[in-house]
Amino acid sequence: MNTRKIITLVTVFLIIGGTLYFKGLKGTETPAVAEDKASENYPILLDLSAPG
């Protein structure tokens, strides 16, 4: 493999690994807590997605 492919693969793995790592750090909260935080950030979106 040429150098450019190797650098691209390493970068992609770092991005994916970093994303999963930070999601894991935030993933210790319960779904209810996560939902409360989401409703604070996106109340309009949650209202639109509510049934009825």
CYANA upper distance limits for C-alpha pairs under 8 A (distance plus 0.5 A):
  1 MET  CA      5 LYS  CA      6.98
  1 MET  CA      6 ILE  CA      7.42
  2 ASN  CA      6 ILE  CA      7.14
  3 THR  CA      7 ILE  CA      6.71
  4 ARG  CA      8 THR  CA      6.65
  5 LYS  CA      9 LEU  CA      6.65
  6 ILE  CA     10 VAL  CA      6.66
  7 ILE  CA     11 THR  CA      6.61
  8 THR  CA     12 VAL  CA      6.69
  9 LEU  CA     13 PHE  CA      6.66
 10 VAL  CA     14 LEU  CA      6.61
 11 THR  CA     15 ILE  CA      6.71
 12 VAL  CA     16 ILE  CA      6.65
 13 PHE  CA     17 GLY  CA      6.28
 14 LEU  CA     18 GLY  CA      6.35
 15 ILE  CA     19 THR  CA      6.61
 16 ILE  CA     20 LEU  CA      6.70
 17 GLY  CA     21 TYR  CA      6.49
 18 GLY  CA     22 PHE  CA      6.68
 19 THR  CA     23 LYS  CA      6.61
 20 LEU  CA     24 GLY  CA      6.52
 21 TYR  CA     25 LEU  CA      6.92
 22 PHE  CA     26 LYS  CA      6.85
 23 LYS  CA     27 GLY  CA      6.22
 24 GLY  CA     28 THR  CA      7.59
 29 GLU  CA     33 VAL  CA      6.70
 29 GLU  CA     34 ALA  CA      7.08
 30 THR  CA     34 ALA  CA      6.86
 31 PRO  CA     35 GLU  CA      6.52
 32 ALA  CA     36 ASP  CA      6.71
 33 VAL  CA     37 LYS  CA      6.78
 34 ALA  CA     38 ALA  CA      6.64
 35 GLU  CA     39 SER  CA      6.55
 36 ASP  CA     40 GLU  CA      6.83
 37 LYS  CA     41 ASN  CA      6.91
 38 ALA  CA     42 TYR  CA      6.34
 38 ALA  CA     43 PRO  CA      8.14
 39 SER  CA     43 PRO  CA      5.33
 39 SER  CA     46 LEU  CA      7.10
 42 TYR  CA     46 LEU  CA      6.90
 43 PRO  CA     47 ASP  CA      6.67
 44 ILE  CA     48 LEU  CA      6.75
 45 LEU  CA     49 SER  CA      6.77
 46 LEU  CA     50 ALA  CA      6.66
